[in-house]
């Protein structure tokens, strides 16, 4: 089997790269994806907050992915789903060994290959935490898949280790689905997540964030029964005498991401010790002939919008390579990696006067003072959205809710949903009850109204993903 351009990975990076190459005149393109559908990790990221830069509106993960899937289908770019790449060799042509249940093991020859496999979570073993291996220990992303894609709750009493955005978002998701999140333990003196996620994922639900704390032991034989949490010193070492036992049946680890680069190494590409991804030049070409890299396989990005932007460049340069067959590698260029988010809040902050805007990832600290005439004085915001948020938060706080609804006769057990507007905070529980009791029958399309006037708010529950019916 032969093709001009082979893209490994059908997530946001792979789709954006393929579309970019198509725009440059390359028509013989093939996307290989190991999952059952395109979209990658976005399919399980049902929360909102995506697309502000790419589409100029706030979308959920599945909605963001659906925008690209629609373009792939419109341009009829072929995809091999449920297909695993087992080996990769650069060259002229590149040789890619793949496997699926229809064709078994076979080889694809391509003039150029774009690596877009994304990243994976650090495992528990990287944390060096004492204890046996009982049931109930998950990476936060794995728990996210179980909840958002399979509709299964992995536990009832949860401790989350690490306060990155995935951990914070899962604290909210587990709470909304009926679990009790005992705490989020963070070894650093600041959170690794966005400020706005501290507000809407922890503060909204009364979930404590324990900074300068870590889990030092996991208890339980067949199932987790609890953890021992201890405070750490300035060297991140547990302080003797600060240990505290916390009962729980589930532990979620949210301790960072690693680029998925087994294939990059197999191809002989040089690796960067800082980014943990392959070494590339200004054209995003690796040291392996004919192989390019983009997205989280190159380095872990902060926003999916930046993944798409970089992947578009990779598609452009791969198309240029196919046409011109440039062989000069040139200088190594390390992609600019944004500094790790340090969510440091003012000590002794009065949450009733100093708000954290949740309108965008910036998370401005906004001060609200009420004058003698009752007028609100709002400072600290950098845009009108911040002022509007502050006024609403002081007078009538509202939130958008994302969840899932069970599907009958569909290719998926559940479909991700959201409120098509913000609802009053005091209506969140009532809204979730109606969502949990609702159901629908496939097929379902993005934007379909599945629950009208939820909890008497005048807001509807709409689908944010497509689910086909069983044939």
ChimeraX attribute file (.defattr): number of C-alpha atoms within 10 A of each C-alpha:
attribute: neighborCount
match mode: 1-to-1
recipient: residues
	/A:1	8
	/A:2	16
	/A:3	16
	/A:4	20
	/A:5	28
	/A:6	28
	/A:7	27
	/A:8	27
	/A:9	28
	/A:10	29
	/A:11	28
	/A:12	30
	/A:13	34
	/A:14	35
	/A:15	28
	/A:16	27
	/A:17	34
	/A:18	30
	/A:19	22
	/A:20	23
	/A:21	25
	/A:22	20
	/A:23	15
	/A:24	15
	/A:25	12
	/A:26	20
	/A:27	18
	/A:28	15
	/A:29	22
	/A:30	21
	/A:31	26
	/A:32	23
	/A:33	25
	/A:34	20
	/A:35	17
	/A:36	11
	/A:37	15
	/A:38	27
	/A:39	26
	/A:40	24
	/A:41	20
	/A:42	20
	/A:43	23
	/A:44	21
	/A:45	24
	/A:46	28
	/A:47	23
	/A:48	17
	/A:49	19
	/A:50	26
	/A:51	21
	/A:52	15
	/A:53	13
	/A:54	14
	/A:55	12
	/A:56	9
	/A:57	11
	/A:58	17
	/A:59	19
	/A:60	24
	/A:61	26
	/A:62	27
	/A:63	27
	/A:64	26
	/A:65	24
	/A:66	21
	/A:67	13
	/A:68	20
	/A:69	21
	/A:70	11
	/A:71	14
	/A:72	20
	/A:73	11
	/A:74	9
	/A:75	13
	/A:76	11
	/A:77	18
	/A:78	13
	/A:79	20
	/A:80	19
	/A:81	17
	/A:82	16
	/A:83	23
	/A:84	19
	/A:85	19
	/A:86	15
	/A:87	17
	/A:88	22
	/A:89	23
	/A:90	23
	/A:91	16
	/A:92	13
	/A:93	18
	/A:94	23
	/A:95	21
	/A:96	22
	/A:97	15
	/A:98	20
	/A:99	17
	/A:100	15
	/A:101	9
	/A:102	8
	/A:103	9
	/A:104	9
	/A:105	14
	/A:106	13
	/A:107	16
	/A:108	16
	/A:109	20
	/A:110	26
	/A:111	24
	/A:112	27
	/A:113	31
	/A:114	27
	/A:115	29
	/A:116	33
	/A:117	30
	/A:118	28
	/A:119	20
	/A:120	18
	/A:121	17
	/A:122	15
	/A:123	16
	/A:124	15
	/A:125	8
	/A:126	8
	/A:127	14
	/A:128	11
	/A:129	13
	/A:130	14
	/A:131	14
	/A:132	14
	/A:133	14
	/A:134	16
	/A:135	16
	/A:136	19
	/A:137	22
	/A:138	18
	/A:139	21
	/A:140	25
	/A:141	20
	/A:142	15
	/A:143	24
	/A:144	26
	/A:145	16
	/A:146	15
	/A:147	21
	/A:148	24
	/A:149	19
	/A:150	17
	/A:151	20
	/A:152	13
	/A:153	16
	/A:154	22
	/A:155	20
	/A:156	15
	/A:157	21
	/A:158	26
	/A:159	25
	/A:160	27
	/A:161	26
	/A:162	29
	/A:163	30
	/A:164	24
	/A:165	22
	/A:166	21
	/A:167	28
	/A:168	28
	/A:169	22
	/A:170	24
	/A:171	27
	/A:172	21
	/A:173	24
	/A:174	21
	/A:175	19
	/A:176	19
	/A:177	19
	/A:178	15
	/A:179	17
	/A:180	18
	/A:181	26
	/A:182	18
	/A:183	19
	/A:184	26
	/A:185	26
	/A:186	25
	/A:187	23
	/A:188	20
	/A:189	17
	/A:190	17
	/A:191	27
	/A:192	23
	/A:193	21
	/A:194	21
	/A:195	24
	/A:196	23
	/A:197	26
	/A:198	24
	/A:199	19
	/A:200	18
	/A:201	20
	/A:202	22
	/A:203	15
	/A:204	13
	/A:205	14
	/A:206	12
	/A:207	19
	/A:208	13
	/A:209	21
	/A:210	22
	/A:211	18
	/A:212	20
	/A:213	26
	/A:214	27
	/A:215	27
	/A:216	18
	/A:217	18
	/A:218	24
	/A:219	21
	/A:220	18
	/A:221	12
	/A:222	11
	/A:223	16
	/A:224	22
	/A:225	19
	/A:226	20
	/A:227	25
	/A:228	17
	/A:229	22
	/A:230	24
	/A:231	23
	/A:232	21
	/A:233	15
	/A:234	10
	/A:235	7
	/A:236	14
	/A:237	14
	/A:238	20
	/A:239	13
	/A:240	10
	/A:241	8
	/A:242	12
	/A:243	19
	/A:244	13
	/A:245	14
	/A:246	18
	/A:247	16
	/A:248	23
	/A:249	21
	/A:250	24
	/A:251	27
	/A:252	26
	/A:253	27
	/A:254	27
	/A:255	23
	/A:256	17
	/A:257	17
	/A:258	19
	/A:259	21
	/A:260	21
	/A:261	23
	/A:262	13
	/A:263	18
	/A:264	28
	/A:265	16
	/A:266	14
	/A:267	22
	/A:268	16
	/A:269	23
	/A:270	15
	/A:271	18
	/A:272	14
	/A:273	9
	/A:274	9
	/A:275	19
	/A:276	16
	/A:277	29
	/A:278	28
	/A:279	24
	/A:280	27
	/A:281	16
	/A:282	15
	/A:283	21
	/A:284	27
	/A:285	29
	/A:286	28
	/A:287	21
	/A:288	22
	/A:289	22
	/A:290	25
	/A:291	29
	/A:292	30
	/A:293	32
	/A:294	30
	/A:295	30
	/A:296	28
	/A:297	26
	/A:298	33
	/A:299	26
	/A:300	23
	/A:301	19
	/A:302	15
	/A:303	14
	/A:304	23
	/A:305	19
	/A:306	17
	/A:307	26
	/A:308	24
	/A:309	19
	/A:310	22
	/A:311	31
	/A:312	24
	/A:313	18
	/A:314	30
	/A:315	33
	/A:316	22
	/A:317	21
	/A:318	33
	/A:319	26
	/A:320	17
	/A:321	19
	/A:322	17
	/A:323	13
	/A:324	9
	/A:325	14
	/A:326	11
	/A:327	9
	/A:328	6
	/A:329	15
	/A:330	11
	/A:331	10
	/A:332	15
	/A:333	13
	/A:334	18
	/A:335	16
	/A:336	9
	/A:337	12
	/A:338	9
	/A:339	7
	/A:340	9
	/A:341	15
	/A:342	15
	/A:343	19
	/A:344	12
	/A:345	12
	/A:346	9
	/A:347	6
	/A:348	6
	/A:349	10
	/A:350	10
	/A:351	12
	/A:352	11
	/A:353	16
	/A:354	19
	/A:355	24
	/A:356	26
	/A:357	26
	/A:358	23
	/A:359	18
	/A:360	16
	/A:361	16
	/A:362	13
	/A:363	21
	/A:364	21
	/A:365	21
	/A:366	20
	/A:367	19
	/A:368	20
	/A:369	15
	/A:370	11
	/A:371	9
	/A:372	7
	/A:373	6
	/A:374	8
	/A:375	9
	/A:376	15
	/A:377	12
	/A:378	18
	/A:379	16
	/A:380	16
	/A:381	20
	/A:382	13
	/A:383	10
	/A:384	9
	/A:385	13
	/A:386	24
	/A:387	20
	/A:388	14
	/A:389	20
	/A:390	27
	/A:391	15
	/A:392	12
	/A:393	17
	/A:394	13
	/A:395	8
	/A:396	13
	/A:397	15
	/A:398	17
	/A:399	18
	/A:400	16
	/A:401	22
	/A:402	24
	/A:403	24
	/A:404	28
	/A:405	25
	/A:406	20
	/A:407	20
	/A:408	16
	/A:409	15
	/A:410	19
	/A:411	16
	/A:412	18
	/A:413	17
	/A:414	23
	/A:415	30
	/A:416	28
	/A:417	28
	/A:418	26
	/A:419	23
	/A:420	18
	/A:421	15
	/A:422	15
	/A:423	23
	/A:424	13
	/A:425	16
	/A:426	12
	/A:427	15
	/A:428	17
	/A:429	14
	/A:430	12
	/A:431	23
	/A:432	20
	/A:433	15
	/A:434	15
	/A:435	22
	/A:436	14
	/A:437	9
	/A:438	14
	/A:439	16
	/A:440	16
	/A:441	14
	/A:442	20
	/A:443	15
	/A:444	20
	/A:445	15
	/A:446	17
	/A:447	16
	/A:448	15
	/A:449	17
	/A:450	19
	/A:451	21
	/A:452	14
	/A:453	12
	/A:454	21
	/A:455	19
	/A:456	12
	/A:457	14
	/A:458	11
	/A:459	17
	/A:460	21
	/A:461	26
	/A:462	24
	/A:463	27
	/A:464	31
	/A:465	24
	/A:466	20
	/A:467	22
	/A:468	14
	/A:469	15
	/A:470	11
	/A:471	6
